[in-house]
Amino acid sequence: MTEADRRDVFRGLAHPLRRRVLRRLAEGERTVGQLLSDLDIALPTLSRHLLLLRETGLVSQRVQGPYRLYRLNKPAVRRMQQWATQIA
């Protein structure tokens, strides 16, 4: 994991709402609507956080018909975990 990767990952983890989104996605793929009801937040707020999580590589999205489905990018999370264990 490069220094830039670590910076991005920590940017993704920096906000408590993004950590909540990641915990929800760790349970499985979710639509935006499901995340909205799970987290009880406004769509523009969620959209901003999902964009940042996608930019950091922690989350990926796919389109299925009219839905955008989000899921945890497990390889990126594993790389983050491996790096974190090196400093523990």
C-alpha positions as CSV (number, residue, x, y, z in Angstrom):
1,M,0.0,0.0,0.0
2,T,1.5,3.3,-1.0
3,E,1.6,6.4,1.1
4,A,-1.1,8.0,-1.2
5,D,-3.3,4.9,-0.7
6,R,-3.0,5.2,3.1
7,R,-3.8,8.9,3.0
8,D,-6.9,8.1,0.9
9,V,-8.0,5.3,3.2
10,F,-7.7,7.4,6.3
11,R,-9.5,10.2,4.6
12,G,-12.3,7.7,4.0
13,L,-12.3,6.6,7.6
14,A,-12.1,10.1,9.1
15,H,-15.8,10.8,9.3
16,P,-18.1,8.9,11.7
17,L,-20.9,8.7,9.1
18,R,-18.5,7.1,6.5
19,R,-17.5,4.5,9.1
20,R,-21.2,3.8,9.7
21,V,-21.7,3.4,5.9
22,L,-18.7,1.0,5.8
23,R,-20.2,-1.1,8.6
24,R,-23.5,-1.3,6.8
25,L,-21.8,-2.4,3.6
26,A,-19.7,-5.0,5.5
27,E,-23.1,-6.7,6.0
28,G,-23.7,-6.8,2.3
29,E,-24.5,-4.8,-0.8
30,R,-27.0,-2.0,-0.4
31,T,-28.9,0.4,-2.6
32,V,-28.8,4.1,-1.9
33,G,-32.4,3.8,-0.6
34,Q,-31.5,1.1,1.8
35,L,-28.5,3.1,3.1
36,L,-30.7,6.1,3.5
37,S,-33.2,4.2,5.6
38,D,-30.5,2.4,7.6
39,L,-28.7,5.7,8.4
40,D,-31.6,8.2,8.5
41,I,-29.7,10.9,6.6
42,A,-30.5,13.2,3.6
43,L,-29.6,12.0,0.1
44,P,-27.2,14.9,-0.7
45,T,-25.2,14.1,2.5
46,L,-25.0,10.4,1.7
47,S,-24.1,11.1,-1.9
48,R,-21.1,13.2,-0.8
49,H,-19.9,10.5,1.5
50,L,-20.3,7.7,-1.0
51,L,-18.4,9.7,-3.6
52,L,-15.5,10.1,-1.2
53,L,-15.6,6.4,-0.2
54,R,-15.5,5.5,-3.9
55,E,-12.6,7.9,-4.6
56,T,-10.6,6.3,-1.7
57,G,-11.3,2.9,-3.1
58,L,-13.0,1.6,0.0
59,V,-16.4,1.2,-1.8
60,S,-17.4,0.3,-5.3
61,Q,-20.7,0.8,-7.1
62,R,-22.6,-1.0,-9.8
63,V,-25.8,-0.1,-11.6
64,Q,-28.6,-2.6,-11.9
65,G,-31.5,-1.2,-13.8
66,P,-32.6,2.0,-12.0
67,Y,-30.6,1.2,-8.9
68,R,-27.0,2.0,-7.8
69,L,-25.7,-0.7,-5.5
70,Y,-22.8,-0.1,-3.2
71,R,-20.5,-2.7,-1.7
72,L,-17.4,-2.8,0.4
73,N,-14.2,-3.1,-1.7
74,K,-12.8,-6.0,0.4
75,P,-9.3,-6.1,-1.2
76,A,-8.8,-2.4,-0.3
77,V,-10.1,-3.1,3.2
78,R,-7.7,-6.1,3.6
79,R,-4.8,-4.0,2.4
80,M,-5.7,-1.4,5.0
81,Q,-6.0,-4.0,7.7
82,Q,-2.6,-5.5,6.8
83,W,-1.0,-2.1,7.0
84,A,-2.6,-1.4,10.3
85,T,-1.3,-4.6,11.8
86,Q,2.2,-3.7,10.8
87,I,2.1,-0.7,13.1
88,A,0.3,-2.4,16.0
